[in-house]
């Protein structure tokens, strides 16, 4: 029965885990990292869930960076870029750099909830599972983070943005090509 749960979970969330690994790890092979995540999930006796999967995604990505100390995590790259393009991004992307800087200025929880919603493309209930939050708290955090990001993005780019503009702006600066 555990193998059936593992297989069903992997079938349902494979593309999500690959996409999550891709933008978090930048130059590492996201398929390999996702394979490590699912291997570790298979070693657990309990039925897998999104909370465990995202904890393992972060753990596997962190280990990858420790193994290759020349790489930077996405947040280190964003915070240190000062608007410079990320790998595989056109050099003429000043607005994207300014938007990444606005994202980097947010608190960890605000950044995380925006990335889960617009880079990992999780539904609100899935975000709640990953973060251990109730649906009302997810919505509150998300609205607050969108408004704050829009304010910071407006200051950095001159764009007259509102919280409602945040999803499109965030999707435009997602590193990597894969999506859920």
Contact map, one row per residue, 1 for C-alpha under 8 A:
111110000000000000000000000000000000000000000000000000000000000000000000000000000000000000000000000000000000000000000000000000000000000000000000000000000000000000000000000000000000
111111000000000000000000000000000000000000001110000000000000000000000000000000000000000000000000000000000000000000000000000000000000000000000000000000000000000000000000000000000000
111111100000000000000000000000000000000001000000000000000000000000000000000000000000000000000000000000000000000000000000000000000000000000000000000000000000000000000000000000000000
111111110000000000000000000000000000000000000000000000000000000000000000000000000000000000000000000000000000000000000000000000000000000000000000000000000000000000000000000000000000
111111111000000000000000000000000000000000000011000000000000000000000000000000000000000000000000000000000000000000000000000000000000000000000000000000000000000000000000000000000000
011111111100000000000000000000000000000011000011000000000000000000000000000000000000000000000000000000000000000000000000000000000000000000000000000000000000000000000000000000000000
001111111110000000000000000000000000000000000000000000000000000000000000000000000000000000000000000000000000000000000000000000000000000000000000000000000000000000000000000000000000
000111111111000000000000000000000000000000000000000000000000000000000000000000000000000000000000000000000000000000000000000000000000000000000000000000000000000000000000000000000000
000011111111110000000000000000000000000000000001100000000000000000000000000000000000000000000000000000000000000000000000000000000000000000000000000000000000000000000000000000000000
000001111111110000000000000000000000010000000000000000000000000000000000000000000000000000000000000000000000000000000000000000000000000000000000000000000000000000000000000000000000
000000111111110000000000000000000000000000000000000000000000000000000000000000000000000000000000000000000000000000000000000000000000000000000000000000000000000000000000000000000000
000000011111111000000000000000000000000000000000000000000000000000000000000000000000000000000000000000000000000000000000000000000000000000000000000000000000000000000000000000000000
000000001111111110000000000000000000000000000000000000000000000000000000000000000000000000000000000000000000000000000000000000000000000000000000000000000000000000000000000000000000
000000001111111111000000000000000100000000000000000000000000000000000000000000000000000000000000000000000000000000000000000000000000000000000000000000000000000000000000000000000000
000000000001111111100000000000000000000000000000000000000000000000000000000000000000000000000000000000000000000000000000000000000000000000000000000000000000000000000000000000000011
000000000000111111110000000000000000000000000000000000000000000000000000000000000000000000000000000000000000000000000001000000000000000000000000000000000000000000000000000000000011
000000000000111111111000000000000100000000000000000011001000000000000000000000000000000000000000000000000000000000000000000000000000000000000000000000000000000000000000000000000000
000000000000011111111100000001101100000000000000000000000000000000000000000000000000000000000000000000000000000000000000000000000000000000000000000000000000000000000000000000000100
000000000000001111111110000001000000000000000000000000000000000000000000000000000000000000000000000000000000000000000001000000000000000000000000000000000000000000000000000000011111
000000000000000111111111000000000000000000000000000000001000000000000000000000000000000000000000000000000000000000000011000000000000000000000000000000000000000000000000000000000000
000000000000000011111111100001101100000000000000000000001000100000000000000000000000000000000000000000000000000000000000000000000000000000000000000000000000000000000000000000000000
000000000000000001111111111111000000000000000000000000000000000000000000000000000000000000000000000000000000000000000000000000000000000000000000000000000000000000000000000000110100
000000000000000000111111110000000000000000000000000000000000000000000000010000000000000000000000000000000000000000000000000000000000000000000000000000000000000000000000000001110000
000000000000000000011111110000000000000000000000000000000000100000000000110000000000000000000000000000000000000000000000000000000000000000000000000000000000000000000000000000000000
000000000000000000001111111101000000000000000000000000000000100110000000110000000000000000000000000000000000000000000000000000000000000000000000000000000000000000000000000000000000
000000000000000000000111111100000000000000000000000000000000000000000000110000000000001000000000000000000000000000000000000000000000000000000000000000000000000000000000000000110000
000000000000000000000100111110000000000000000000000000000000000000000010000000000000001000000000000000000000000000000000000000000000000000000000000000000000000000000000000000000000
000000000000000000000100111111001000000000000000000000000000000100000000000000000000000000000000000000000000000000000000000000000000000000000000000000000000000000000000000000000000
000000000000000000000100001111111000000000000000000000000000000000000000000000000000000000000000000000000000000000000000000000000000000000000000000000000000000000000000000000000000
000000000000000001101100100111111100000000000000000000000000000000000000000000000000000000000000000000000000000000000000000000000000000000000000000000000000000000000000000000000000
000000000000000001001000000011111110000000000000000000000000000000000000000000000000000000000000000000000000000000000000000000000000000000000000000000000000000000000000000000000000
000000000000000000000000000011111111000000000000000000000000000000000000000000000000000000000000000000000000000000000000000000000000000000000000000000000000000000000000000000000000
000000000000000001001000000111111111100000000000000000001001100000000000000000000000000000000000000000000000000000000000000000000000000000000000000000000000000000000000000000000000
000000000000010011001000000001111111110000000000000000001000000000000000000000000000000000000000000000000000000000000000000000000000000000000000000000000000000000000000000000000000
000000000000000000000000000000111111111000000000000000000000000000000000000000000000000000000000000000000000000000000000000000000000000000000000000000000000000000000000000000000000
000000000000000000000000000000011111111100000000000000000001000000000000000000000000000000000000000000000000000000000000000000000000000000000000000000000000000000000000000000000000
000000000000000000000000000000001111111110000000000010011001000000000000000000000000000000000000000000000000000000000000000000000000000000000000000000000000000000000000000000000000
000000000100000000000000000000000111111111000000000010000000000000000000000000000000000000000000000000000000000000000000000000000000000000000000000000000000000000000000000000000000
000000000000000000000000000000000011111111100000000000000000000000000000000000000000000000000000000000000000000000000000000000000000000000000000000000000000000000000000000000000000
000000000000000000000000000000000001111111110000000000010000000000000000000000000000000000000000000000000000000000000000000000000000000000000000000000000000000000000000000000000000
000001000000000000000000000000000000111111110001000110010000000000000000000000000000000000000000000000000000000000000000000000000000000000000000000000000000000000000000000000000000
001001000000000000000000000000000000011111111000000000000000000000000000000000000000000000000000000000000000000000000000000000000000000000000000000000000000000000000000000000000000
000000000000000000000000000000000000001111111000000000000000000000000000000000000000000000000000000000000000000000000000000000000000000000000000000000000000000000000000000000000000
000000000000000000000000000000000000000111111111000000000000000000000000000000000000000000000000000000000000000000000000000000000000000000000000000000000000000000000000000000000000
010000000000000000000000000000000000000001111110000000000000000000000000000000000000000000000000000000000000000000000000000000000000000000000000000000000000000000000000000000000000
010000000000000000000000000000000000000000011111000000000000000000000000000000000000000000000000000000000000000000000000000000000000000000000000000000000000000000000000000000000000
010011000000000000000000000000000000000000011111100000000000000000000000000000000000000000000000000000000000000000000000000000000000000000000000000000000000000000000000000000000000
000011001000000000000000000000000000000010010111110110000000000000000000000000000000000000000000000000000000000000000000000000000000000000000000000000000000000000000000000000000000
000000001000000000000000000000000000000000000011111110000000000000000000000000000000000000000000000000000000000000000000000000000000000000000000000000000000000000000000000000000000
000000000000000000000000000000000000000000000001111111000000000000000000000000000000000000000000000000000000000000000000000001001100000000000000000000000000000000000000000000000000
000000000000000000000000000000000000000000000000111111100000000000000000000000000000000000000000000000000000000000000000000000001111000000000000000000000000000000000000000000000000
000000000000000000000000000000000000000010000001111111110000000000000000000000000000000000000000000000000000000000000000000000000100000000000000000000000000000000000000000000000000
000000000000000010000000000000000000110010000001111111111000000000000000000000000000000000000000000000000000000000000000000000000000000000000000000000000000000000000000000000000000
000000000000000010000000000000000000000000000000011111111100000000000000000000000000000000000000000000000000000000000000000000000100000000000000000000000000000000000000000000000000
000000000000000000000000000000000000000000000000001111111110000000000000000000000000000000000000000000000000000000000000000000000000000000000000000000000000000000000000000000000000
000000000000000000000000000000000000100110000000000111111111000000000000000000000000000000000000000000000000000000000000000000000000000000000000000000000000000000000000000000000000
000000000000000010011000000000001100100000000000000011111111100000000000000000000000000000000000000000000000000000000000000000000000000000000000000000000000000000000000000000000000
000000000000000000000000000000000000000000000000000001111111110000000000000000000000000000000000000000000000000000000000000000000000000000000000000000000000000000000000000000000000
000000000000000000000000000000000000000000000000000000111111111000000000000000000000000000000000000000000000000000000000000000000000000000000000000000000000000000000000000000000000
000000000000000000000000000000001001100000000000000000011111111100000000000000000000000000000000000000000000000000000000000000000000000000000000000000000000000000000000000000000000
000000000000000000001001100000001000000000000000000000001111111110000000000000000000000000000000000000000000000000000000000000000000000000000000000000000000000000000000000000000000
000000000000000000000000000000000000000000000000000000000111111111000000100000000000000000000000000000000000000000000000000000000000000000000000000000000000000000000000000000000000
000000000000000000000000000000000000000000000000000000000011111111100000000000000000000000000000000000000000000000000000000000000000000000000000000000000000000000000000000000000000
000000000000000000000000100100000000000000000000000000000001111111110000000000000000000000000000000000000000000000000000000000000000000000000000000000000000000000000000000000000000
000000000000000000000000100000000000000000000000000000000000111111111111100000000000000000000000000000000000000000000000000000000000000000000000000000000000000000000000000000000000
000000000000000000000000000000000000000000000000000000000000011111111000000000000000000000000000000000000000000000000000000000000000000000000000000000000000000000000000000000000000
000000000000000000000000000000000000000000000000000000000000001111111000000000000000000000000000000000000000000000000000000000000000000000000000000000000000000000000000000000000000
000000000000000000000000000000000000000000000000000000000000000111111110000000000000000000000000000000000000000000000000000000000000000000000000000000000000000000000000000000000000
000000000000000000000000000000000000000000000000000000000000000011111111000000000000000000000000000000000000000000000000000000000000000000000000000000000000000000000000000000000000
000000000000000000000000000000000000000000000000000000000000000010011111000000000000000000000000000000000000000000000000000000000000000000000000000000000000000000000000000000000000
000000000000000000000000001000000000000000000000000000000000000010011111100000000000000000000000000000000000000000000000000000000000000000000000000000000000000000000000000000000000
000000000000000000000000000000000000000000000000000000000000000010001111111110000000000000000000000000000000000000000000000000000000000000000000000000000000000000000000000000000000
000000000000000000000001110000000000000000000000000000000000010010000011111110000000000000000000000000000000000000000000000000000000000000000000000000000000000000000000000000000000
000000000000000000000011110000000000000000000000000000000000000000000001111111000000000000000000000000000000000000000000000000000000000000000000000000000000000000000000000000000000
000000000000000000000000000000000000000000000000000000000000000000000001111111100000000000000000000000010000000000000000000000000000000000000000000000000000000000000000000000000000
000000000000000000000000000000000000000000000000000000000000000000000001111111110000000000000000000000000000000000000000000000000000000000000000000000000000000000000000000000000000
000000000000000000000000000000000000000000000000000000000000000000000001111111111000010000000000000000000000000000000000000000000000000000000000000000000000000000000000000000000000
000000000000000000000000000000000000000000000000000000000000000000000000011111111110010000000000000110010000000000000000000000000000000000000000000000000000000000000000000000000000
000000000000000000000000000000000000000000000000000000000000000000000000001111111100000000000000000110010000000000000000000000000000000000000000000000000000000000000000000000000000
000000000000000000000000000000000000000000000000000000000000000000000000000111111100000000000000000000000000000000000000000000000000000000000000000000000000000000000000000000000000
000000000000000000000000000000000000000000000000000000000000000000000000000011111111110000000000100010000000000000000000000000000000000000000000000000000000000000000000000000000000
000000000000000000000000000000000000000000000000000000000000000000000000000001111111000000000000110010000000000000000000000000000000000000000000000000000000000000000000000000000000
000000000000000000000000000000000000000000000000000000000000000000000000000001001111100000000111110110000000000000000000000000000000000000000000000000000000000000000000000000000000
000000000000000000000000000000000000000000000000000000000000000000000000000000001111110000101100100000000000000000000000000000000000000000000000000000000000000000000000000000000000
000000000000000000000000000000000000000000000000000000000000000000000000000000001011111011111101100000000000000000000000000000000000000000000000000000000000000000000000000000000000
000000000000000000000000000000000000000000000000000000000000000000000000000011001001111110000000000000000000000000000000000000000000000000000000000000000000000000000000000000100000
000000000000000000000000011000000000000000000000000000000000000000000000000000000000111110000000000000000000000000000000000000000000000000000000000000000000000000000000000000000000
000000000000000000000000000000000000000000000000000000000000000000000000000000000000011111000000000000000000000000000000000000000000000000000000000000000000000000000000000000000000
000000000000000000000000000000000000000000000000000000000000000000000000000000000000111111101000000000000000000000000000000000000000000000000000000000000000000000000000000000000000
000000000000000000000000000000000000000000000000000000000000000000000000000000000000100111111000000000000000000000000000000000000000000000000000000000000000000000000000000000000000
000000000000000000000000000000000000000000000000000000000000000000000000000000000001100011111100000000000000000000000000000000000000000000000000000000000000000000000000000000000000
000000000000000000000000000000000000000000000000000000000000000000000000000000000000100001111100000000000000000000000000000000000000000000000000000000000000000000000000000000000000
000000000000000000000000000000000000000000000000000000000000000000000000000000000001100011111111100000000000000000000000000000000000000000000000000000000000000000000000000000000000
000000000000000000000000000000000000000000000000000000000000000000000000000000000011100000111111110000000000000000000000000000000000000000000000000000000000000000000000000000000000
000000000000000000000000000000000000000000000000000000000000000000000000000000000010000000001111111000000000000000000000000000000000000000000000000000000000100000000000000000000000
000000000000000000000000000000000000000000000000000000000000000000000000000000000010100000001111111100000000000000000000000000000000000000000000000000000000000000000000000110000000
000000000000000000000000000000000000000000000000000000000000000000000000000000001111100000001111111110000000000000000000000000000000000000000000000000000000000000000000000000000000
000000000000000000000000000000000000000000000000000000000000000000000000000000000110000000000111111111000000000000000000000000000000000000000000000000001001100000000000000000000000
000000000000000000000000000000000000000000000000000000000000000000000000000000000000000000000011111111100000000000000000000000000000000000000000000000001001100000000000110010000000
000000000000000000000000000000000000000000000000000000000000000000000000000001100010000000000001111111110000000000000000000000000000000000000000000000000000000000000000000010000000
000000000000000000000000000000000000000000000000000000000000000000000000000001101110000000000000111111111000000000000000000000000000000000000000000000000001000000000000000000000000
000000000000000000000000000000000000000000000000000000000000000000000000000000000000000000000000011111111100000000000000000000000000000000000000000010011001000000000000000000000000
000000000000000000000000000000000000000000000000000000000000000000000000000000000000000000000000001111111100001000000000000000000000000000000000000010011000000000000000000000000000
000000000000000000000000000000000000000000000000000000000000000000000000001001100000000000000000000111111110001000000000000000000000000000000000000000000000000000000000000000000000
000000000000000000000000000000000000000000000000000000000000000000000000000000000000000000000000000011111110000000000000000000000000000000000000000000010000000000000000000000000000
000000000000000000000000000000000000000000000000000000000000000000000000000000000000000000000000000001111111011000000000000000000000000000000000100110000000000000000000000000000000
000000000000000000000000000000000000000000000000000000000000000000000000000000000000000000000000000000011111111000000000000000000000000000000000000000000000000000000000000000000000
000000000000000000000000000000000000000000000000000000000000000000000000000000000000000000000000000000000111111100000000000000000000000000000000000000000000000000000000000000000000
000000000000000000000000000000000000000000000000000000000000000000000000000000000000000000000000000000000011111110000000000000000000000000000000000000000000000000000000000000000000
000000000000000000000000000000000000000000000000000000000000000000000000000000000000000000000000000000000111111111000000000000000000000000001101100000000000000000000000000000000000
000000000000000000000000000000000000000000000000000000000000000000000000000000000000000000000000000000110111111111100000000000000000000000000000100000000000000000000000000000000000
000000000000000000000000000000000000000000000000000000000000000000000000000000000000000000000000000000000001111111110000000000000000000000000000000000000000000000000000000000000000
000000000000000000000000000000000000000000000000000000000000000000000000000000000000000000000000000000000000111111111000000000100000000001001100100000000000000000000000000000000000
000000000000000000000000000000000000000000000000000000000000000000000000000000000000000000000000000000000000011111111110000000000000000000000100110000000000000000000000010000000000
000000000000000000000000000000000000000000000000000000000000000000000000000000000000000000000000000000000000001111111111000000000000000000000000000000000000000000000000000000000000
000000000000000000000000000000000000000000000000000000000000000000000000000000000000000000000000000000000000000111111111110000100000000000000000000000000000000000000000000000000000
000000000000000000000000000000000000000000000000000000000000000000000000000000000000000000000000000000000000000011111111111100100000000000000000000000000000000000000000000000000000
000000000000000000000000000000000000000000000000000000000000000000000000000000000000000000000000000000000000000001111111110000000000000000000000000000000000000000000010011000000000
000000000000000000010000000000000000000000000000000000000000000000000000000000000000000000000000000000000000000001111111100000000000000000000000000000000000000000000000011001000010
000000000000000100110000000000000000000000000000000000000000000000000000000000000000000000000000000000000000000000111111110000000000000000000000000000000000000000000000000000000011
000000000000000000000000000000000000000000000000000000000000000000000000000000000000000000000000000000000000000000011111111000000000000000000000000000000000000000000000000000000011
000000000000000000000000000000000000000000000000000000000000000000000000000000000000000000000000000000000000000000011101111101100000000000000000000000000000000000000000000000000000
000000000000000000000000000000000000000000000000000000000000000000000000000000000000000000000000000000000000000000001000111111100000000000000000000000000000000000000000000000000000
000000000000000000000000000000000000000000000000000000000000000000000000000000000000000000000000000000000000000000001000011111110000001001100000000000000000000000000000000000000000
000000000000000000000000000000000000000000000000000000000000000000000000000000000000000000000000000000000000000000000000001111111000001000000000000000000000000000000000000000000000
000000000000000000000000000000000000000000000000010000000000000000000000000000000000000000000000000000000000000000000000011111111100000000000000000000000000000000000000000000000000
000000000000000000000000000000000000000000000000000000000000000000000000000000000000000000000000000000000000000010011000011111111110100001000000000000000000000000000000000000000000
000000000000000000000000000000000000000000000000000000000000000000000000000000000000000000000000000000000000000000000000000111111111111001000000000000000000000000000000000000000000
000000000000000000000000000000000000000000000000011000000000000000000000000000000000000000000000000000000000000000000000000011111111100000000000000000000000000000000000000000000000
000000000000000000000000000000000000000000000000011101000000000000000000000000000000000000000000000000000000000000000000000001111111100000000000000000000000000000000000000000000000
000000000000000000000000000000000000000000000000001000000000000000000000000000000000000000000000000000000000000000000000000000111111100000000000000000000000000000000000000000000000
000000000000000000000000000000000000000000000000001000000000000000000000000000000000000000000000000000000000000000000000000000011111110000000000000000000000000000000000000000000000
000000000000000000000000000000000000000000000000000000000000000000000000000000000000000000000000000000000000000000000000000000111111111011000000000000000000000000000000000000000000
000000000000000000000000000000000000000000000000000000000000000000000000000000000000000000000000000000000000000000000000000000010001111111000000000000000000000000000000000000000000
000000000000000000000000000000000000000000000000000000000000000000000000000000000000000000000000000000000000000000000000000110010000111111100000000000000000000000000000000000000000
000000000000000000000000000000000000000000000000000000000000000000000000000000000000000000000000000000000000000000000000000000000000011111110000000000000000000000000000000000000000
000000000000000000000000000000000000000000000000000000000000000000000000000000000000000000000000000000000000000000000000000000000000111111111000000000000000000000000000000000000000
000000000000000000000000000000000000000000000000000000000000000000000000000000000000000000000000000000000000000010000000000100110000111111111100000000000000000000000000000000000000
000000000000000000000000000000000000000000000000000000000000000000000000000000000000000000000000000000000000000000000000000100000000001111111110000000000000000000000000000000000000
000000000000000000000000000000000000000000000000000000000000000000000000000000000000000000000000000000000000000000000000000000000000000111111111000000000000000000000000000000000000
000000000000000000000000000000000000000000000000000000000000000000000000000000000000000000000000000000000000010010000000000000000000000011111111100000000000000000000000000000000000
000000000000000000000000000000000000000000000000000000000000000000000000000000000000000000000000000000000000010011000000000000000000000001111111110000000000000000000000000000000000
000000000000000000000000000000000000000000000000000000000000000000000000000000000000000000000000000000000000000000000000000000000000000000111111111000000000000000100000000000000000
000000000000000000000000000000000000000000000000000000000000000000000000000000000000000000000000000000000000010000000000000000000000000000011111111100000000000000000000000000000000
000000000000000000000000000000000000000000000000000000000000000000000000000000000000000000000000000000000100011011000000000000000000000000001111111110000000000000000000000000000000
000000000000000000000000000000000000000000000000000000000000000000000000000000000000000000000000000000000000000001000000000000000000000000000111111111000000000000110110000000000000
000000000000000000000000000000000000000000000000000000000000000000000000000000000000000000000000000000000000000000000000000000000000000000000011111111100000000001110100000000000000
000000000000000000000000000000000000000000000000000000000000000000000000000000000000000000000000000000000100000000000000000000000000000000000001111111110000000000100000000000000000
000000000000000000000000000000000000000000000000000000000000000000000000000000000000000000000000000001100100000000000000000000000000000000000000111111111000000000100100000000000000
000000000000000000000000000000000000000000000000000000000000000000000000000000000000000000000000000000000000000000000000000000000000000000000000011111111100000011101100000000000000
000000000000000000000000000000000000000000000000000000000000000000000000000000000000000000000000000000000000000000000000000000000000000000000000001111111110000011100000000000000000
000000000000000000000000000000000000000000000000000000000000000000000000000000000000000000000000000001101000000000000000000000000000000000000000000111111111000000000000000000000000
000000000000000000000000000000000000000000000000000000000000000000000000000000000000000000000000011001100000000000000000000000000000000000000000000011111111111010000000000000000000
000000000000000000000000000000000000000000000000000000000000000000000000000000000000000000000000000000000000000000000000000000000000000000000000000001111111111110000000000000000000
000000000000000000000000000000000000000000000000000000000000000000000000000000000000000000000000000000000000000000000000000000000000000000000000000000111111111000000000000000000000
000000000000000000000000000000000000000000000000000000000000000000000000000000000000000000000000011011000000000000000000000000000000000000000000000000011111110000000000000000000000
000000000000000000000000000000000000000000000000000000000000000000000000000000000000000000000010011000000000000000000000000000000000000000000000000000001111111000000000000000000000
000000000000000000000000000000000000000000000000000000000000000000000000000000000000000000000000000000000000000000000000000000000000000000000000000000001111111100000000000000000000
000000000000000000000000000000000000000000000000000000000000000000000000000000000000000000000000000000000000000000000000000000000000000000000000000000001110111110000000000000000000
000000000000000000000000000000000000000000000000000000000000000000000000000000000000000000000000000000000000000000000000000000000000000000000000000000000100011111000000000000000000
000000000000000000000000000000000000000000000000000000000000000000000000000000000000000000000000000000000000000000000000000000000000000000000000000001101100001111111100000000000000
000000000000000000000000000000000000000000000000000000000000000000000000000000000000000000000000000000000000000000000000000000000000000000000000001001100000000111111100000000000000
000000000000000000000000000000000000000000000000000000000000000000000000000000000000000000000000000000000000000000000000000000000000000000000010011111100000000011111100000000000000
000000000000000000000000000000000000000000000000000000000000000000000000000000000000000000000000000000000000000000000000000000000000000000000000011000000000000011111110000000000000
000000000000000000000000000000000000000000000000000000000000000000000000000000000000000000000000000000000000000000000000000000000000000000000000000001000000000011111111100000000000
000000000000000000000000000000000000000000000000000000000000000000000000000000000000000000000000000000000000000000000000000000000000000000000000011011000000000011111111110000000000
000000000000000000000000000000000000000000000000000000000000000000000000000000000000000000000000000000000000000000000100000000000000000000000000010000000000000000011111111000000000
000000000000000000000000000000000000000000000000000000000000000000000000000000000000000000000000000000000000000000000000000000000000000000000000000000000000000000001111111100000000
000000000000000000000000000000000000000000000000000000000000000000000000000000000000000000000000001000000000000000000000000000000000000000000000000000000000000000001111111110000000
000000000000000000000000000000000000000000000000000000000000000000000000000000000000000000000000001000000000000001000110000000000000000000000000000000000000000000000111111111000000
000000000000000000000000000000000000000000000000000000000000000000000000000000000000000000000000000000000000000000000110000000000000000000000000000000000000000000000011111111000000
000000000000000000000000000000000000000000000000000000000000000000000000000000000000000000000001000000000000000000000000000000000000000000000000000000000000000000000001111111000000
000000000000000000000000000000000000000000000000000000000000000000000000000000000000000000000001001100000000000000000000000000000000000000000000000000000000000000000000111111100000
000000000000000000000010000000000000000000000000000000000000000000000000000000000000000000000000000000000000000000000010000000000000000000000000000000000000000000000000011111110000
000000000000000000000110010000000000000000000000000000000000000000000000000000000000010000000000000000000000000000000000000000000000000000000000000000000000000000000000000011111000
000000000000000000100110010000000000000000000000000000000000000000000000000000000000000000000000000000000000000000000000000000000000000000000000000000000000000000000000000001111100
000000000000000000100000000000000000000000000000000000000000000000000000000000000000000000000000000000000000000000000000000000000000000000000000000000000000000000000000000000111110
000000000000000001100100000000000000000000000000000000000000000000000000000000000000000000000000000000000000000000000000000000000000000000000000000000000000000000000000000000011111
000000000000001100100000000000000000000000000000000000000000000000000000000000000000000000000000000000000000000000000011100000000000000000000000000000000000000000000000000000001111
000000000000001100100000000000000000000000000000000000000000000000000000000000000000000000000000000000000000000000000001100000000000000000000000000000000000000000000000000000000111
